[in-house]
């Protein structure tokens, strides 16, 4: 009789790296802030990212938030629909 293989070995290809959910939340927040705050002062963008990340239970990485804020504030504002 053959020994049973480990169940954990069945989904090796389906494993995700640690922190993947956090990165999804960060990506979501950055995309939301990019739509609403592009072209605005960097401090406003930083605060918006920080506040939204906290809503989703993510402790913001200051360096990462700063990089995102710099990029978003450098974007041109979207034209208003109307």
KOLFI-324869 format. One record per atom (N, C-alpha, C): residue number from 1; residue in three letters; atom name; x, y, z. Coordinates in steps of 0.1 Angstrom, whole numbers, plus 5000, padded with zeros to 4 digits. Example, Ala and Ser with C-alpha at 12.3 -4.5 7.8 and 13.67 -1.06 7.14 Angstrom:
2
1, ala, N, 5132, 4943, 5078 $
1, ala, CA, 5123, 4955, 5078 $
1, ala, C, 5132, 4967, 5078 $
2, ser, N, 5128, 4978, 5071 $
2, ser, CA, 5137, 4989, 5071 $
2, ser, C, 5129, 5000, 5079 $
***
This chain:
82
1, unk, N, 5008, 4988, 5000 $
1, unk, CA, 5000, 5000, 5000 $
1, unk, C, 5009, 5012, 5000 $
2, unk, N, 5005, 5022, 4991 $
2, unk, CA, 5013, 5034, 4990 $
2, unk, C, 5009, 5044, 5001 $
3, unk, N, 5019, 5052, 5006 $
3, unk, CA, 5015, 5062, 5016 $
3, unk, C, 5008, 5074, 5009 $
4, unk, N, 4999, 5080, 5016 $
4, unk, CA, 4992, 5091, 5010 $
4, unk, C, 5001, 5104, 5009 $
5, unk, N, 5000, 5111, 4999 $
5, unk, CA, 5008, 5123, 4997 $
5, unk, C, 5001, 5134, 5006 $
6, unk, N, 5009, 5144, 5009 $
6, unk, CA, 5004, 5155, 5017 $
6, unk, C, 4995, 5163, 5009 $
7, unk, N, 4984, 5168, 5015 $
7, unk, CA, 4974, 5176, 5008 $
7, unk, C, 4980, 5190, 5004 $
8, unk, N, 4989, 5195, 5013 $
8, unk, CA, 4995, 5208, 5010 $
8, unk, C, 5004, 5207, 4997 $
9, unk, N, 5008, 5195, 4993 $
9, unk, CA, 5016, 5194, 4981 $
9, unk, C, 5008, 5195, 4969 $
10, unk, N, 4995, 5194, 4970 $
10, unk, CA, 4986, 5194, 4958 $
10, unk, C, 4985, 5207, 4952 $
11, unk, N, 4986, 5218, 4959 $
11, unk, CA, 4984, 5231, 4954 $
11, unk, C, 4996, 5240, 4953 $
12, unk, N, 5008, 5234, 4951 $
12, unk, CA, 5020, 5241, 4950 $
12, unk, C, 5019, 5253, 4940 $
13, unk, N, 5013, 5250, 4929 $
13, unk, CA, 5013, 5261, 4919 $
13, unk, C, 5003, 5272, 4923 $
14, unk, N, 4994, 5269, 4932 $
14, unk, CA, 4984, 5279, 4936 $
14, unk, C, 4987, 5287, 4948 $
15, unk, N, 4999, 5285, 4953 $
15, unk, CA, 5003, 5293, 4965 $
15, unk, C, 5006, 5307, 4961 $
16, unk, N, 5003, 5316, 4970 $
16, unk, CA, 5006, 5330, 4968 $
16, unk, C, 5016, 5335, 4978 $
17, unk, N, 5024, 5345, 4975 $
17, unk, CA, 5034, 5350, 4984 $
17, unk, C, 5027, 5356, 4996 $
18, unk, N, 5034, 5356, 5007 $
18, unk, CA, 5029, 5363, 5019 $
18, unk, C, 5027, 5378, 5016 $
19, unk, N, 5016, 5383, 5020 $
19, unk, CA, 5013, 5397, 5018 $
19, unk, C, 5006, 5401, 5005 $
20, unk, N, 5002, 5391, 4998 $
20, unk, CA, 4995, 5394, 4985 $
20, unk, C, 4982, 5402, 4987 $
21, unk, N, 4975, 5399, 4998 $
21, unk, CA, 4962, 5406, 5000 $
21, unk, C, 4965, 5421, 5003 $
22, unk, N, 4976, 5423, 5011 $
22, unk, CA, 4980, 5437, 5014 $
22, unk, C, 4983, 5444, 5001 $
23, unk, N, 4990, 5438, 4992 $
23, unk, CA, 4994, 5445, 4980 $
23, unk, C, 4982, 5448, 4971 $
24, unk, N, 4972, 5439, 4971 $
24, unk, CA, 4960, 5441, 4964 $
24, unk, C, 4953, 5453, 4969 $
25, unk, N, 4953, 5455, 4983 $
25, unk, CA, 4946, 5466, 4989 $
25, unk, C, 4953, 5479, 4985 $
26, unk, N, 4967, 5479, 4986 $
26, unk, CA, 4975, 5490, 4982 $
26, unk, C, 4972, 5494, 4968 $
27, unk, N, 4972, 5485, 4959 $
27, unk, CA, 4969, 5487, 4945 $
27, unk, C, 4956, 5494, 4943 $
28, unk, N, 4946, 5488, 4950 $
28, unk, CA, 4932, 5494, 4949 $
28, unk, C, 4932, 5508, 4953 $
29, unk, N, 4937, 5511, 4965 $
29, unk, CA, 4937, 5524, 4970 $
29, unk, C, 4945, 5534, 4961 $
30, unk, N, 4956, 5530, 4956 $
30, unk, CA, 4964, 5539, 4948 $
30, unk, C, 4956, 5542, 4935 $
31, unk, N, 4949, 5532, 4929 $
31, unk, CA, 4941, 5535, 4917 $
31, unk, C, 4930, 5544, 4920 $
32, unk, N, 4923, 5543, 4932 $
32, unk, CA, 4912, 5551, 4935 $
32, unk, C, 4917, 5566, 4937 $
33, unk, N, 4928, 5567, 4945 $
33, unk, CA, 4934, 5581, 4947 $
33, unk, C, 4939, 5587, 4934 $
34, unk, N, 4944, 5579, 4925 $
34, unk, CA, 4949, 5584, 4912 $
34, unk, C, 4937, 5590, 4904 $
35, unk, N, 4925, 5585, 4905 $
35, unk, CA, 4914, 5590, 4898 $
35, unk, C, 4909, 5603, 4904 $
36, unk, N, 4910, 5604, 4917 $
36, unk, CA, 4904, 5616, 4924 $
36, unk, C, 4914, 5627, 4927 $
37, unk, N, 4927, 5624, 4928 $
37, unk, CA, 4937, 5634, 4933 $
37, unk, C, 4948, 5637, 4923 $
38, unk, N, 4947, 5633, 4911 $
38, unk, CA, 4959, 5635, 4902 $
38, unk, C, 4960, 5650, 4900 $
39, unk, N, 4973, 5655, 4900 $
39, unk, CA, 4975, 5669, 4897 $
39, unk, C, 4974, 5677, 4910 $
40, unk, N, 4970, 5672, 4921 $
40, unk, CA, 4968, 5679, 4933 $
40, unk, C, 4982, 5679, 4941 $
41, unk, N, 4983, 5688, 4950 $
41, unk, CA, 4996, 5689, 4958 $
41, unk, C, 4999, 5675, 4964 $
42, unk, N, 5012, 5673, 4965 $
42, unk, CA, 5017, 5660, 4970 $
42, unk, C, 5012, 5657, 4984 $
43, unk, N, 5012, 5667, 4992 $
43, unk, CA, 5008, 5665, 5006 $
43, unk, C, 4993, 5660, 5007 $
44, unk, N, 4985, 5665, 4998 $
44, unk, CA, 4971, 5661, 4998 $
44, unk, C, 4970, 5646, 4993 $
45, unk, N, 4978, 5643, 4983 $
45, unk, CA, 4978, 5629, 4978 $
45, unk, C, 4983, 5620, 4989 $
46, unk, N, 4993, 5623, 4995 $
46, unk, CA, 4999, 5615, 5006 $
46, unk, C, 4988, 5612, 5017 $
47, unk, N, 4982, 5623, 5021 $
47, unk, CA, 4971, 5621, 5031 $
47, unk, C, 4960, 5612, 5027 $
48, unk, N, 4956, 5614, 5014 $
48, unk, CA, 4945, 5606, 5009 $
48, unk, C, 4949, 5591, 5008 $
49, unk, N, 4961, 5588, 5004 $
49, unk, CA, 4965, 5574, 5003 $
49, unk, C, 4966, 5569, 5017 $
50, unk, N, 4972, 5576, 5026 $
50, unk, CA, 4974, 5572, 5040 $
50, unk, C, 4960, 5569, 5047 $
51, unk, N, 4951, 5578, 5045 $
51, unk, CA, 4938, 5576, 5051 $
51, unk, C, 4930, 5564, 5046 $
52, unk, N, 4931, 5562, 5032 $
52, unk, CA, 4924, 5551, 5026 $
52, unk, C, 4930, 5538, 5030 $
53, unk, N, 4944, 5537, 5031 $
53, unk, CA, 4950, 5525, 5034 $
53, unk, C, 4946, 5521, 5049 $
54, unk, N, 4945, 5531, 5057 $
54, unk, CA, 4941, 5528, 5071 $
54, unk, C, 4927, 5522, 5072 $
55, unk, N, 4918, 5527, 5063 $
55, unk, CA, 4904, 5522, 5062 $
55, unk, C, 4905, 5507, 5059 $
56, unk, N, 4914, 5503, 5051 $
56, unk, CA, 4914, 5489, 5047 $
56, unk, C, 4924, 5481, 5056 $
57, unk, N, 4928, 5486, 5067 $
57, unk, CA, 4936, 5479, 5076 $
57, unk, C, 4951, 5477, 5072 $
58, unk, N, 4956, 5486, 5064 $
58, unk, CA, 4969, 5485, 5059 $
58, unk, C, 4977, 5496, 5066 $
59, unk, N, 4988, 5492, 5072 $
59, unk, CA, 4997, 5502, 5078 $
59, unk, C, 5006, 5508, 5067 $
60, unk, N, 5005, 5520, 5064 $
60, unk, CA, 5012, 5526, 5052 $
60, unk, C, 5027, 5526, 5054 $
61, unk, N, 5034, 5523, 5043 $
61, unk, CA, 5048, 5524, 5043 $
61, unk, C, 5051, 5538, 5038 $
62, unk, N, 5057, 5546, 5046 $
62, unk, CA, 5059, 5560, 5043 $
62, unk, C, 5067, 5563, 5030 $
63, unk, N, 5077, 5555, 5028 $
63, unk, CA, 5085, 5557, 5015 $
63, unk, C, 5076, 5553, 5003 $
64, unk, N, 5069, 5542, 5004 $
64, unk, CA, 5060, 5538, 4993 $
64, unk, C, 5049, 5548, 4990 $
65, unk, N, 5043, 5553, 5001 $
65, unk, CA, 5033, 5563, 4999 $
65, unk, C, 5038, 5576, 4993 $
66, unk, N, 5050, 5580, 4997 $
66, unk, CA, 5057, 5591, 4991 $
66, unk, C, 5059, 5590, 4976 $
67, unk, N, 5064, 5578, 4972 $
67, unk, CA, 5066, 5576, 4958 $
67, unk, C, 5054, 5576, 4950 $
68, unk, N, 5043, 5570, 4955 $
68, unk, CA, 5030, 5570, 4948 $
68, unk, C, 5025, 5585, 4947 $
69, unk, N, 5026, 5592, 4959 $
69, unk, CA, 5021, 5606, 4959 $
69, unk, C, 5028, 5615, 4949 $
70, unk, N, 5041, 5613, 4948 $
70, unk, CA, 5049, 5621, 4938 $
70, unk, C, 5045, 5618, 4924 $
71, unk, N, 5043, 5606, 4921 $
71, unk, CA, 5038, 5602, 4907 $
71, unk, C, 5024, 5607, 4904 $
72, unk, N, 5015, 5606, 4914 $
72, unk, CA, 5001, 5610, 4912 $
72, unk, C, 5000, 5625, 4911 $
73, unk, N, 5007, 5632, 4919 $
73, unk, CA, 5006, 5647, 4918 $
73, unk, C, 5012, 5652, 4905 $
74, unk, N, 5021, 5645, 4899 $
74, unk, CA, 5027, 5649, 4887 $
74, unk, C, 5018, 5647, 4874 $
75, unk, N, 5008, 5639, 4876 $
75, unk, CA, 4999, 5636, 4865 $
75, unk, C, 4990, 5648, 4862 $
76, unk, N, 4986, 5650, 4850 $
76, unk, CA, 4976, 5661, 4847 $
76, unk, C, 4962, 5657, 4852 $
77, unk, N, 4955, 5667, 4856 $
77, unk, CA, 4941, 5664, 4861 $
77, unk, C, 4932, 5659, 4850 $
78, unk, N, 4923, 5650, 4853 $
78, unk, CA, 4914, 5645, 4844 $
78, unk, C, 4903, 5656, 4840 $
79, unk, N, 4899, 5657, 4828 $
79, unk, CA, 4888, 5666, 4824 $
79, unk, C, 4875, 5662, 4831 $
80, unk, N, 4868, 5673, 4835 $
80, unk, CA, 4855, 5670, 4842 $
80, unk, C, 4845, 5667, 4832 $
81, unk, N, 4836, 5657, 4835 $
81, unk, CA, 4825, 5654, 4826 $
81, unk, C, 4814, 5663, 4829 $
82, unk, N, 4807, 5667, 4818 $
82, unk, CA, 4796, 5675, 4821 $
82, unk, C, 4789, 5681, 4809 $
***
